Amino acid sequence: MNYRQVWIQVNGPIPKDSNGRSYEIHHIDGDRSNNSLDNLLCVSIEEHYRIHLKQKDYQSAWKVANRMGLSKEDITKIATLGGQSKKGIKKKRVVCPKCGKEGNIDAMTRWHFDNCGIHKPNPAKNIVQCPNCGKEGSPRGLKRWHFDNCGKEYKLTEEQKLRYKKLGRKRKIKH
């Protein structure tokens, strides 16, 4: 059963504030699946917002702030506190083991860890050389096309020659 219905069944209709907004039902322990009466508290939307801010539950505070109609600046500030995206999805927060700085995982892996020296640079990729022409590249790239076709004579039809000429491509054409 819905937690609002549980509240209404025992306590009667949920009151409205002076602006006509319905009071909200807060889960005291934070578990929305625990709909027992001793876990439900009927509060105004402003009080509900303050409760979540005090608990540092910024994702829930962000949701309540949107329902309250707070300014974009206030909502953005709350989202920043919680490390959330604009959609309200809370991002994982990590702590740098070297310096102790805390931040969301995206920013820390992209910027901080590289500058703090946590991540080691990628090892040099394997480079191979074509025995026929001396071209260098990755084994995968050369194996997929170059090795099979190196040294072959290319004969283009007159139509293909015209198409390359129209496109402005410069290509050696062997006759």
C-alpha positions as CSV (number, residue, x, y, z in Angstrom):
1,M,0.0,0.0,0.0
2,N,1.2,3.5,-0.8
3,Y,2.6,5.4,2.3
4,R,0.3,8.3,1.7
5,Q,-2.7,6.0,1.8
6,V,-1.4,4.4,5.0
7,W,-1.2,7.9,6.5
8,I,-4.7,8.9,5.3
9,Q,-6.3,5.6,6.5
10,V,-5.1,6.2,10.1
11,N,-5.0,10.0,10.4
12,G,-7.5,11.3,7.8
13,P,-6.8,13.6,4.9
14,I,-3.4,15.1,4.5
15,P,-3.6,18.9,5.3
16,K,-2.7,21.7,2.8
17,D,-0.6,24.7,3.5
18,S,-1.6,28.4,2.9
19,N,-0.5,28.1,-0.7
20,G,-2.7,25.1,-1.3
21,R,0.2,22.7,-1.5
22,S,-0.4,19.3,0.2
23,Y,1.8,18.5,3.2
24,E,4.4,15.7,2.5
25,I,4.9,12.4,4.2
26,H,8.5,12.0,5.3
27,H,10.1,8.6,6.0
28,I,12.0,9.1,9.2
29,D,14.5,6.3,8.7
30,G,15.0,7.2,5.0
31,D,13.7,3.8,3.9
32,R,10.8,4.4,1.5
33,S,9.8,0.8,1.6
34,N,9.2,1.0,5.4
35,N,5.6,2.3,5.5
36,S,4.9,1.6,9.1
37,L,3.1,4.5,11.0
38,D,5.9,5.0,13.4
39,N,8.2,5.7,10.4
40,L,5.9,8.3,8.8
41,L,5.8,12.0,9.6
42,C,3.5,14.6,8.1
43,V,5.4,17.8,7.4
44,S,5.1,20.9,5.3
45,I,7.1,21.0,2.1
46,E,9.5,23.6,3.5
47,E,10.1,21.5,6.7
48,H,10.6,18.4,4.5
49,Y,13.3,20.3,2.5
50,R,15.0,21.4,5.7
51,I,15.0,17.9,7.1
52,H,16.8,16.5,4.0
53,L,19.3,19.3,4.0
54,K,20.1,18.8,7.7
55,Q,20.6,15.0,7.0
56,K,22.8,15.9,4.0
57,D,20.6,13.9,1.8
58,Y,21.0,16.3,-1.1
59,Q,19.4,14.1,-3.7
60,S,16.1,14.1,-1.7
61,A,16.5,17.8,-0.9
62,W,17.0,18.4,-4.7
63,K,13.7,16.6,-5.5
64,V,11.8,18.5,-2.8
65,A,13.3,21.8,-4.0
66,N,12.0,21.1,-7.5
67,R,8.5,20.4,-6.1
68,M,8.7,23.6,-4.0
69,G,9.6,25.7,-7.1
70,L,12.9,27.1,-5.8
71,S,15.0,29.2,-8.1
72,K,17.3,27.6,-10.6
73,E,20.3,28.9,-8.7
74,D,19.2,27.3,-5.4
75,I,18.4,24.0,-7.2
76,T,21.8,24.0,-8.9
77,K,23.5,24.7,-5.6
78,I,21.9,21.7,-4.0
79,A,22.7,19.5,-7.0
80,T,26.4,20.6,-6.7
81,L,26.5,19.8,-3.0
82,G,25.3,16.3,-3.7
83,G,27.5,15.7,-6.8
84,Q,24.4,15.1,-8.9
85,S,23.7,15.6,-12.5
86,K,20.8,17.8,-13.5
87,K,18.6,14.8,-13.8
88,G,19.0,14.1,-10.0
89,I,21.1,11.0,-10.4
90,K,23.6,10.9,-7.6
91,K,27.1,10.2,-8.8
92,K,29.6,8.1,-6.9
93,R,32.0,10.1,-4.7
94,V,35.6,9.1,-4.2
95,V,38.5,10.2,-2.1
96,C,42.0,10.6,-3.4
97,P,44.2,8.2,-1.5
98,K,47.2,10.4,-2.0
99,C,46.0,13.9,-0.9
100,G,42.5,13.2,0.6
101,K,40.5,15.4,-1.7
102,E,36.9,14.3,-2.3
103,G,34.8,14.7,-5.4
104,N,32.5,12.9,-7.8
105,I,34.1,10.0,-9.7
106,D,33.9,11.6,-13.2
107,A,35.8,14.8,-12.2
108,M,38.3,12.9,-10.0
109,T,39.3,10.4,-12.7
110,R,39.4,12.9,-15.5
111,W,41.4,15.6,-13.8
112,H,42.5,15.1,-10.3
113,F,44.0,11.6,-10.3
114,D,46.1,12.5,-13.4
115,N,47.5,15.7,-11.9
116,C,48.0,14.1,-8.4
117,G,50.1,11.3,-9.9
118,I,47.8,8.4,-9.0
119,H,47.3,7.1,-12.5
120,K,50.4,6.0,-14.4
121,P,50.6,7.0,-18.1
122,N,49.6,4.3,-20.6
123,P,52.5,2.1,-21.6
124,A,53.8,2.7,-25.1
125,K,51.7,0.7,-27.6
126,N,53.3,-2.0,-29.6
127,I,54.6,-0.6,-32.9
128,V,55.2,-2.9,-35.8
129,Q,56.8,-2.1,-39.2
130,C,55.8,-3.5,-42.6
131,P,58.7,-5.5,-44.0
132,N,57.8,-4.4,-47.6
133,C,57.4,-0.6,-47.4
134,G,58.6,0.2,-43.8
135,K,55.3,1.8,-42.8
136,E,54.8,1.8,-39.0
137,G,51.7,1.4,-37.0
138,S,49.7,-0.7,-34.5
139,P,49.6,-4.4,-35.1
140,R,45.8,-4.4,-35.3
141,G,45.6,-1.6,-37.8
142,L,48.3,-2.9,-40.1
143,K,47.1,-6.5,-39.9
144,R,43.5,-5.6,-40.8
145,W,44.4,-4.0,-44.1
146,H,47.9,-3.0,-44.8
147,F,49.8,-6.4,-44.7
148,D,47.3,-8.1,-47.0
149,N,47.4,-5.3,-49.6
150,C,51.0,-3.9,-49.4
151,G,52.8,-4.0,-52.7
152,K,49.7,-4.9,-54.8
153,E,49.1,-3.2,-58.0
154,Y,46.0,-1.1,-58.1
155,K,44.2,-0.8,-61.3
156,L,41.3,1.6,-61.4
157,T,38.6,1.8,-64.0
158,E,38.2,5.0,-65.9
159,E,35.0,5.7,-63.9
160,Q,36.9,5.4,-60.6
161,K,39.7,7.7,-61.9
162,L,37.1,10.4,-62.8
163,R,35.5,10.0,-59.4
164,Y,38.8,10.5,-57.5
165,K,39.6,13.4,-59.7
166,K,36.3,15.1,-59.0
167,L,36.6,14.6,-55.3
168,G,40.1,16.2,-55.4
169,R,41.8,13.1,-54.0
170,K,45.4,12.7,-54.7
171,R,46.3,9.1,-55.3
172,K,49.0,7.4,-57.2
173,I,47.4,5.5,-60.0
174,K,49.4,2.8,-61.7
175,H,48.6,2.0,-65.3
